[in-house]
Amino acid sequence: MNTHNVKTATPESPKTWVKSPENLWIARKIDLLVALAKIEGELLMYQALDRIEAEMDSDQIEDQYLCPQTAPEIVQRLESMGAITTQSVLDMVCSVESLASYSEFWREIFSGALPALTVFTSRAAANRERFLASAAEGMKPFSVEVDGRIEYPEDDPIFGTYWQDGSICLGRAWTVAEAMDLAASAWLKDEWDPRMEGEDYYDRDFGRDMGPLRFNPQTFIICDENQRRVLTGDVDSMTWHAHVTDTAELMRINAEQDALYTEAAIEGGWDNYETARQLRAKARKLGAAIVDRAWMGHPEVAAAIASFVRPERKTWSARLNTHGLSPFMAADMTSLISLSDHTSQLSRRDRFEALHSVALSIADHVSRSVTDWSLLRPKIPAAVISAWLLTREIVIEQFGKNGEMVWKGIKGSLISHLNHNRPPF
């Protein structure tokens, strides 16, 4: 048989599949609809068995109970990606709703009736764009994480809080150099929020927020799409660890790590948990420069390290001059600088509240520093004006996109104080 003119498509052919956010959206939608159709079929089967009063064994009864467990989650995912846009899809969703609404699993997510198609379609475009943006981000091959310690509230408030090992994700990047820049940008901001955006940390059992409070960063970790370690860095010094490639050095480090882990296991057996944790942390730090063999000594990593320029953090303390300020205003300015330079131990939320409170107090000090009320604009010492302008810069920079709005409120407070303190003539 002559086959040399036969064209065949292989799985590796780029024409068979193009990985793009749009194609991922289509594939995800199809997968979810197939899964939902399967659940619909199973629910119809169990409904028919109930109608004819067929006897079922314990396994079948359990399967019937668990069958609708994932149905509301699938519907929720379809909505979140903007996939409920046609009447046929909504008809399937409503069919599953009618079959599964008796279940506690369904009622836990959907307490009332599903909205009309117009409601789903009105939100579909924005939801689809969010999905595509997330998918595009997920296609980037390198992830950047920060290992450290996360603070949580104790179950009983009387015991305060506790710390445990954890990590936060900074994002993804197309290249190693871009991943390093992403880490450097986070280091410059020095705001390590362990809370996931949109996550609800309220615990109904405890009746309060049980989410993470603070994060103490220690090590940057860059991995590839297969979760292989590519590069690590020290957060405190914002430096990157050059790869260890020497075989003898690798063996020495591995031997020391094994000894530390063995010692940690012994300490843990004696209930010395903190000592065991510190030993494990020491072992991990010792091997920080060891990466996956696929990346060990890789030229792309070496080039990225060589070209990396360590950023310098902008500190407001270098610009503060308390000469000519009242003792109280000088104290508030020092406090503002401490909060803005992240030298305080407050949580992110408490720090912003403290920044706002101190800035309002500074506005009061400015109004009290007026030396001449006879002019249209009250005369204020140059040192106080300089401190006020520095306060403005700090507030706008610290509060980011809300900075101008926050400053407008603080400036309004100063105007209110000036009007209140202005003597009658």
N, C-alpha and C positions, 0 to 999 in steps of 0.2 A: 504493500500500500504506500503510495506516494504522499507524504505529509509535509514536505518542506514549504508548501505555500499556505499551510493552515496557521491562522493567527490565534494565539491563545492568550488569555488574560491570567495573570498571576496575582496572588494576594498582595504582592509587593508593588504592583503597578499603581502609579499615582492616579490613573484614570478610574480605578475601582473605588477609591474613597479619598476624599479631601477633608482633612481634619480642620474644621473651622468652627467658630462659635455658632454659626447658623446651622451647620450640619449636626452639631452636638445638640442643639435645641430640638431639631426634628427627631433625632434618634431618641432623646430623652422623652419627648412627648409620646412617640410610638410605644416605647417600653412601658410607660405608665398607663397608657390606654389599654394595652394588651393585658397588663396585670389587673387593671380594674375590670376588664371584660371577663377574665378568669374568675375573679371573685363574684361577679354578677352571676355567672353560670353556676358556681357552687352554691350560692345563696338560693337560686331558683330550684336547684336540686333538693336542698334541705327543706325548702318550702313545700315541694311536691311530696317529699317523704312524710312531712308532718300532716299534709292533707289526707294522705291515705292511711295515716296512723301506723306507719311502718315501724317495726321494732329496730332499735339501734343499740349497738354495744357501747361500752363506756368510751372507747376510743373515738367512735363516730360522734358521740354526744359532745366530747371535748373539742373535736374538730369543728363541729357546728358552732360551738361557743366562740372559738378563736377565729373562725372564718372571716368575720367583718373587722378584725383587729386593725389591719393595715388600710382598709378602705378609706376612712376619713383622712389618713395621712397622705394617701395618693391624691385624693381630691384637693387637699391643701397644697400639695406640690404642683399640681396642674395649674391651680389658680396663681400660685406664686411665680410661675414662669410665663404667665399670660397665655395659657394654652386652651382655656375654655372660651372659645370665640364663635363656635357654631352651634346650631340647634341640635345637631346629631350628638355632639360631645355632651352637651348639657342634658340631653335625653338619657344618655347612659348614666351620667352622674345622678340624675333624679331617680332613675330606676334603682340604682344601688342604695340611694338614700331611703327609698320606700322599703327596701328589703333589710337594711341594716340599722334603721333608726331606733329599733328596739334595744340595740346593744349599748352598753355603757361606754364602749370604745368610741362609738359615733357621737354620743351625747357629750362626751368629755371635750370634744373639739367643736362640734356644731350643736349648740344648745337650742337653736331655732331653725326655722325653715331656710333653705338655701335661697339666695337672692335670684332675681330674674336675669335673663341673658344680658340685658342692657347694662346691668351693674357689673357683670363680669367683663364685658367688652370695654367698658369705660376705663377699667383698670389694666386691661391687657397690654396695651402698648408700653406703659411705664414698667410693668412687671417683666415684659419680654426684654426690654433694654437692660434692666438690672441683671437678668440672667445672662445675656450676651456679654455684658461687661465682666461678670464674674467668670464666665467660661473663658473669655480672652485672657484674663489674669491667670486662670488655672493652666493655660497652655504654656506659660513661661516655664522653662526647664529648671530654674534654680529657686529654691525657697530660702528665706532668711528667718531664722528663729533666734530667740534669746532665752538661754537657760538661766534660771535663778531660783529665788525663793518667793512664794506667794503667801500673803497673810490672809487668814480667814477668821470670821467670828466663831467663838466657841458655841456649842449648842446651848450651854447655860451662860447667859451674859455675865454672871458674877465672876466667871473665870477669864473674861477678857477675850483674847485672840490667840491663835496659834499659827505657826509657819510650817509650810511644807514645800518640797521641791516642786518646781513647775516651769512652764515655759510659755512664751507668747509669740505669736507669728507676726512678723513685720510686713510680710508681703512676698512677692515673687519677682524674678528678674530674668531677662533674656541672656545675660552674660555674667560671668563671675565678677567682672569689674563693676557692672551695674548693681549687683547684689551687695558688693562692698560699699558702694555709694549710698544704697538704701539704709544699710546699717549705720553709716556715718551720719546720715540725715536724722535718724532717730536719736543718735547719741547727742547731736547738737541740740535737739529739742529737749532732751532729758525728761521726757514725760512718758512713763512706762505704765500704761493703763492695762491692768489684767482683765478688765471686763470686755466681753464681746458686745459689739454694737447691736442693739436690738434685742439682746437677751434679757429675759425677766428673771431676776434672782430672788424674787419673793417666794418664800417657802410657807405654804399654807399650814404645815404641821407646827412650825415654830412661830408663825404669825409675824414674821419680819424678814428683812433682807438678809440672806445667808451667803451672798456672793463674795468674791474676793475683794479685799480692801486696798492692798498695796502690793507692789512687785519690786523686788530687789534684784536688778539684773546683774549677771556675772559673766556669761560667755556668749558671744555671737557664734552661731552655727549655720553654715551655708551647705545645703545638700542639693543633689541633682534630682531629676524626676523619679529616680528609682530609690530615693532616700539614702543614697550613698554620701557619706561625709566628704565634702570637697575642701572646706577651709574653716578654721575657727579663729576667733579673736577675743581679746580681753576687753571687757566693757569699760572698766575703770580707766585704763590708759589709752583706749581706742587704738590698739595695735593688733596686728595680725600675726598668727603663729606660722613661721616658716615650717614647711613639711620636714618631718624626720624621715630620711630615706636610707640611712646607714643601717645595715642589717644588725650589726653588733649593738648599736644604740637602741634599735627597736626591741631586741631581745632583753636588754637591760631594763628598759621601761616596762615591758610586759611582765618581767619577773617581779619588779617592785610593786606593780599594780596588783598582781596575784597575791603578794604578801599582805598588802593593805586590805584587800577584799577578804582574805582569810581572817585577818585580825578583826575586821568589822563584823564578820559572821560570829566570831567568838564573843565580842562585846554585846552583840544583839542577843545572843543566847543567854547572857547574864542580865538582860533587860536594861543595858546601858545604851539606850536607843540614840541619844544625842551623840555620844562618843562614836557609835557605829556610823551615824550619818556623816560626821566630820571625817572619818577615815575614808568612807566611800567618795566624799567630795574631793578629798586629797588625791585619791587614786584617779578620779576623772580629770582633775587639773593636771596631773602628771602626764596623762596621755592626750592632752588637748591638741598637741601638734601632730598626732597620728591620725591620718585620714584613710579612706578606702584605697585599696591598692590601685584601683582603676584611675585614681586621681593623684596618686603619690608622685610628686615631682613633675606634675603636668605643666607643660610650657605656658598654657593659658593662665594657670593660677600664678606661676612665677612672674609672668609679665604683669598681671593685675596687681600683685603685691609691690613690684618694683615701681609701678606708675602711681600707686596710691599716695595721695597727699593728705596727711592727717589734718582735719579741720581744727580750728581754734574756737572754743566756746566764747561767745560774747558775754562778758560779765559786767553787770551794771555797777558793781562796787568801785570799779576803776574810775567811774565818772561822778561818783558822789562826793560832794564837798559840803560838809555840815557847817563850815565857818559862816557866821552871820545868821544862823537859824536858832530859834528858841530851843531849849533842851528837849521839850516835848516833841517839837516837829522833827528835830534831829533824830530822836529815838524812833519816831514813826517812819522816817525815811530809811533808817538802818533796817528796820523790820521789813519794809517793802522790798529792799534790796535782797535781804535774806530769802524772802519768799520767791522772788523772781529768779534768783540764782539757784533755786532748788536745794538750798542748804538746810531747809527745815525738814522735819520728819513727818509732816502732815500728809494725809492722803490727798489725791488729786482734787477731789471735790472740796475737802476742807481748806486746801491751799487757795483755791479760787475764791472761796467765801472770805478767807482772811485777807487776800489781796484787795478785794472790793471794800471790805470794812476799813482797812488801813488807808486806802485811797480817799475814802469819805472823811476820815479823821484828818488827813492832810489838807483837804479842802477847808475844813473848819479852821485849821491853823493858819492857812493863807488869809482867810477873812479877818482873823484876829491880829494879823501883822500889819494892817494898814496904818501908815504914819500920817496921812493927810486926807481927810474926807472932803475938803473944800473943792477939790477938782471934780470935773465931770466923771473922770475915771479915778477912783481912789488910788493914791500913791502907795506902792508896795515895794519893799526893798528888793534890790537886784538879786540877792542870794535866794530870797524866797521865790521869786519868779523863775529862777534857774531850776530850783528844786521842783516847782510845779510843772515846768515843761518836761523835766526828766520823768516825773510821775506819769505824765501823759504818754510818753514814749513807751514806758514799761507796761502800762495798762493795755494799750492798743496791741503791743507785741504779744503779751501774755494771753490775752483773751482771743487772739486770732480773728476769725471772721466776725465775731461778736464784739471785737475791740472798740470800734467806733461807737456802737450803740451803748456799750457800758460806759465809755468815757463821756458820752453825752449826758448820761444820768449823773455822773460825778461832777461834771462842769455845772449842771443845773443845781446841784447841791451847793456849790460855791456861790453861785448867783443868789440863791436863797439866803445863805449866811450873810452875804454882803448887804442885801436889802434889810435883813433883820438887825444887823449891827450898825448900820448907818445912823449916826446921831441926827436928831431933828435940828433944823436951822431956823 
